[in-house]
């Protein structure tokens, strides 16, 4: 199994091949267009993380000692970034999720999307992922 | 005809780049940019005569007081108020509205009715809901139609002898619709109701005459009219302002204080507790002087030209829908691309150096009406150009290509 760190480095590598913002964004948009990231039954109001503008849904399940995250958004660029976050954080131990940082977002040129004032729900989403990790960590102990 | 080259030189911010592209600023309905003439006034204040006003015997305090009160007179003349003391400085439109709402809480009783429009900004809904909760008054809403216009025939039927207040924006911030406030005011007065008009969106485009309108309260923010943020005004008819109790306690608003009783100062100081935004007030006056030096007729004509041009060019894009299609609207175009979230369009436009607003524009009831999460809103000011609109149209086409 790849560690969070390894996955992040892999993503940084992938993004380093893009020459400009357009290629980066096109890639994220394509990620966002891929199949639904969450089962419809979990796309409920109680799973919504309210950003000001785009809606984000997150669902978490514990499989053995790892957390599987699924998520979605009604905005495609947000969805693309979610796809990246899911790739990094899903199927990892709660402890590893809690210890991980999100600096790689900066390194792939998407820093502006994680500014706390950027009302797209992503900051709240990461907070929510970590909250699930805390909850499941407690359960595992 | 406006001298665009000269006007654009007045706004230093228009020469900057965003994301490596020349800035195209189309978020004027959120806040307008500041001309050098106003920036100079702000710098001059802090460089030369920064002092607290009204109380000082020293020269600086006197100078600051004179300038602050001169600005009040500029505002008075601009809106054609009868008296300077009918102009109350506030921190902005929201503050002004809350001041009136708070005042009316002492005047309303259970069963009284307040009418608001379906086109309102949140700041114009929440205070009245709070007021109704406090007093037992009932909130009624003037509905709107598919064009984003108020259904005035319904408004006429909502009025009755219990109606105490009517609150409508002069122009909708989300859609740009110009509301028929002359009719709204006249009808309300037939039932003895007071009318408050939110002029935040109208002030950059229209020079209202509060006496001719016979409006009871008119409010706006300086930052929509080339002034600084954090300052605005409440115009109220003298009789109404005398009737309303003070809003906040503090210095400046009192005549005499003992522990037994305080007597309040006269207008306008009764509503201006504490040290005000002195520099902001002075700059507000300077901003109005600047706008008037260009002329509101010339501004309105030119912005209308931009609106027509932008509407025509944007509608050439397949799958683009404009929300707010009233014949009476200002230079605001709220739109969506079919099947694409406005946030995504706004993100791509930002990458291209184009500043627009996306989202529900603090007007969720309007978005619910159209069943959309929000819109992309481009709002033009007199310093914008058709060439910039071409950049926007190309940007929207690019966003459409990338996102569909």
Interface residues (C-beta under 8 A of the other chain):
Chain A: X21 X22 X25 X26 X29 X52 X53 X54 X55 X74 X75 X76 X77 X78 X119 X120
Chain B: X19 X340 X341 X342 X343 X344 X347 X348 X351 X358 X359 X360 X373 X374 X402 X403
